[in-house]
Amino acid sequence: MTTIDTATITVELPDAFDPRWNRLPGIQVDGRRITIDPAEYFFRFESSTWLISDWELVKEQLLDVEETTESAVEQLALDFIKNHGESTSDAARVLATAYGVYSYLFREEHLTGLGLPQITVDHLRMLREAATLMALNKVELDGHISNIGPCWFFPAATSVVFDLDDATGGMLDEVYHGGWFNEHRRIESIKAHAALGGRLVHGCQSVPDQSGGVVAPYGASMANFRGDLAEFKAGWIEQVYAHRVTAAE
């Protein structure tokens, strides 16, 4: 494991997280309060700064802006980040921002209109929680993955925390990465992720293979990103699954 010296991360979010997050090393959940020990939680932790924009400002000035023939939604998001993005070493602020983003993206009103009857209110909560923690993962502009926590391996982490079978964990992974598979949701996701300083990218193909996802800065090298992914995942996925609770336990 690569890690830098850093203080414990503590944040209090608007809603309580599932206490089963405590099954993973380095994270303690006590209702709305989450405490993370980076040295125990991360497989690789090389950077303690993140690029974010104020979520309230994103809601006020970006979410309702429409793209035009001269300015695509990706350009709108990039310009917003250039104008309003700021570097922070406050991981609690990153988590709070991420929870706002994913509470918006995985809101209950989508359940009736997106043609995925197998997705439930509980599944949305799982997605909000796991995606919030994934916001601490980080990719540099050169494509190097500097921060990697257990939630990088979404199906493995959700199987441990929420006792999901592989099929359900894979389904949630596809919902997280795929934005529920329509253009309206993709546009919504691009705008919202401006609060986290980039766009959501992933290494998986159409079937989840635990190659993970991250909010990467615009301009990051995807070739180097994929190369880094290929080298690290197998052993770390096994470590995540080692914390799975079996029926006998």
C-alpha positions in Angstrom: 0.0 0.0 0.0 1.1 3.5 -0.8 -0.1 6.2 1.6 0.8 9.7 2.7 0.6 10.9 6.3 -2.8 12.4 6.9 -5.3 13.0 9.6 -8.4 11.0 10.3 -11.3 12.1 8.1 -14.6 12.8 9.9 -17.8 14.1 8.4 -21.4 14.3 9.5 -23.9 13.9 6.7 -27.6 14.7 6.5 -28.7 11.1 6.6 -27.5 8.0 8.5 -25.3 5.5 6.6 -25.8 1.8 6.9 -23.8 0.5 10.0 -22.5 -2.4 7.9 -19.9 -0.1 6.4 -18.1 -0.9 9.6 -17.2 -4.3 8.1 -14.6 -2.7 5.9 -11.2 -1.7 7.5 -10.6 1.9 8.3 -14.2 3.2 8.3 -16.5 3.7 11.2 -20.2 4.6 10.8 -22.2 5.9 13.7 -25.5 7.2 12.3 -24.8 10.3 10.3 -21.2 10.5 11.5 -18.5 8.8 9.3 -14.9 8.4 10.4 -12.2 7.2 8.0 -8.6 6.3 8.8 -6.8 6.7 5.4 -3.9 4.4 6.3 -6.3 1.5 6.9 -9.1 2.4 4.5 -7.2 3.1 1.3 -5.2 0.6 -0.8 -3.4 3.6 -2.3 -3.5 7.1 -0.9 -1.0 9.5 -2.5 -3.0 12.7 -2.6 -4.9 14.6 0.0 -6.3 17.3 -2.2 -9.4 17.3 -4.4 -10.9 19.7 -7.0 -14.5 20.6 -6.2 -17.1 23.3 -6.9 -19.7 24.5 -4.5 -22.8 22.2 -4.9 -25.2 25.0 -4.1 -23.7 27.1 -6.9 -23.9 24.1 -9.3 -27.6 23.8 -8.5 -28.2 27.5 -9.0 -26.1 28.2 -12.0 -25.5 25.0 -14.0 -28.2 22.3 -13.6 -30.8 24.2 -15.5 -28.5 25.5 -18.3 -29.2 24.0 -21.7 -26.5 23.1 -24.2 -26.5 24.8 -27.6 -25.0 24.1 -31.0 -22.0 26.2 -29.9 -21.6 24.9 -26.4 -22.1 21.2 -25.6 -22.9 20.1 -22.0 -19.4 18.9 -21.5 -18.1 22.4 -22.4 -20.6 24.0 -20.0 -19.3 21.7 -17.2 -15.7 22.4 -18.1 -16.2 26.1 -18.2 -18.0 26.0 -14.8 -15.1 24.1 -13.2 -12.6 26.5 -14.7 -14.5 29.4 -13.2 -15.6 28.0 -9.9 -13.5 25.0 -9.1 -11.1 25.1 -6.1 -8.6 22.8 -4.6 -9.3 21.5 -1.1 -7.6 19.3 1.4 -10.8 19.0 3.4 -11.9 15.5 2.7 -15.0 16.0 4.8 -16.1 18.8 2.4 -15.5 16.4 -0.5 -17.8 13.8 1.1 -20.4 16.4 1.9 -20.4 17.7 -1.6 -20.5 14.2 -3.0 -23.5 13.3 -0.9 -25.3 16.3 -2.3 -24.5 15.3 -5.8 -25.6 11.7 -5.4 -28.7 12.5 -3.4 -29.7 14.4 -6.5 -28.6 11.9 -9.1 -30.2 8.9 -7.3 -33.4 10.5 -6.1 -36.6 8.6 -5.7 -38.6 10.4 -8.4 -36.6 8.5 -11.0 -38.0 5.1 -9.9 -41.3 5.5 -11.8 -40.0 6.7 -15.1 -36.8 5.0 -16.1 -37.9 1.5 -16.9 -36.0 -0.4 -14.2 -38.6 -1.9 -11.9 -35.9 -4.0 -10.2 -34.3 -0.9 -8.7 -35.8 0.0 -5.3 -35.6 2.8 -2.8 -33.1 0.8 -0.8 -31.0 0.4 -3.9 -30.9 4.1 -4.4 -29.7 4.5 -0.8 -27.0 2.0 -1.4 -25.9 3.9 -4.5 -25.9 7.2 -2.7 -23.7 5.9 0.1 -21.2 3.9 -2.0 -20.9 6.7 -4.6 -20.3 9.3 -1.9 -17.3 7.3 -0.5 -16.0 6.7 -4.1 -15.6 10.5 -4.4 -12.4 10.2 -2.3 -10.8 8.2 -5.2 -8.7 10.3 -7.4 -7.1 10.3 -10.9 -4.4 12.8 -11.9 -4.2 14.6 -15.2 -1.5 12.2 -16.4 -4.0 9.3 -15.8 -2.3 7.9 -12.8 -4.7 6.7 -10.1 -3.5 8.3 -6.9 -6.3 7.3 -4.5 -8.0 3.9 -4.4 -10.4 2.8 -1.7 -12.5 -0.4 -1.4 -15.4 1.3 -3.1 -13.4 1.4 -6.3 -14.5 -2.2 -6.6 -18.2 -1.4 -6.5 -19.7 -4.9 -6.6 -17.2 -6.3 -4.1 -17.8 -3.5 -1.6 -21.5 -3.5 -1.9 -21.6 -7.3 -1.5 -19.7 -6.9 1.8 -21.7 -4.0 3.1 -25.2 -4.7 1.9 -25.1 -8.6 1.7 -25.8 -8.4 -2.1 -25.4 -11.3 -4.4 -23.1 -10.9 -7.4 -26.0 -10.3 -9.8 -27.5 -7.5 -7.7 -24.1 -5.9 -7.1 -23.4 -5.9 -10.8 -26.8 -4.4 -11.5 -26.1 -1.5 -9.1 -22.6 -1.1 -10.6 -24.2 -0.7 -14.1 -26.7 1.9 -12.7 -23.9 3.9 -11.1 -21.7 3.9 -14.2 -24.4 4.0 -16.8 -26.5 6.8 -15.5 -29.6 4.6 -16.0 -28.9 4.4 -19.7 -30.5 7.4 -21.2 -29.3 10.7 -22.5 -31.3 12.8 -20.1 -29.6 11.1 -17.2 -26.2 11.4 -18.8 -26.6 15.1 -19.2 -27.8 15.4 -15.7 -24.7 13.4 -14.5 -22.2 15.6 -16.4 -23.6 18.8 -14.9 -23.8 17.4 -11.3 -20.3 16.0 -11.4 -18.9 19.5 -12.0 -19.3 19.8 -8.2 -16.7 17.1 -7.9 -14.3 18.7 -10.4 -14.7 16.5 -13.5 -16.7 13.7 -15.2 -17.5 10.2 -14.2 -15.3 7.7 -16.1 -15.0 3.9 -15.6 -12.8 1.1 -16.8 -15.6 -1.5 -17.1 -17.2 -2.6 -20.3 -20.9 -3.2 -20.6 -20.7 -6.0 -18.1 -19.1 -5.0 -14.8 -15.7 -6.5 -14.3 -14.7 -4.4 -11.2 -12.4 -2.1 -13.2 -13.9 0.7 -11.2 -14.9 4.3 -11.8 -13.8 7.7 -10.6 -14.6 11.4 -11.2 -11.7 12.3 -13.3 -10.6 15.8 -14.3 -11.3 16.9 -17.9 -8.2 16.3 -19.9 -7.0 13.3 -17.9 -5.2 10.6 -19.9 -7.6 7.7 -20.4 -4.9 5.6 -21.9 -2.7 5.8 -18.8 -5.8 5.4 -16.6 -6.6 2.1 -18.2 -3.0 0.9 -18.0 -2.9 1.7 -14.3 -6.2 -0.1 -13.7 -4.9 -3.3 -15.3 -2.1 -3.7 -12.9 -3.6 -3.4 -9.5 -7.1 -4.8 -9.2 -7.0 -8.6 -8.6 -5.3 -8.7 -5.2 -7.2 -5.7 -3.8 -10.6 -7.2 -4.9 -9.7 -10.3 -3.0 -9.0 -8.3 0.1 -12.4 -6.6 -0.1 -14.2 -9.9 -0.5 -12.4 -11.3 2.5 -14.6 -9.1 4.7 -17.8 -10.7 3.3 -20.1 -12.1 6.0 -21.3 -15.6 5.3 -24.5 -17.2 6.5 -22.6 -19.2 9.0 -21.4 -16.1 10.7 
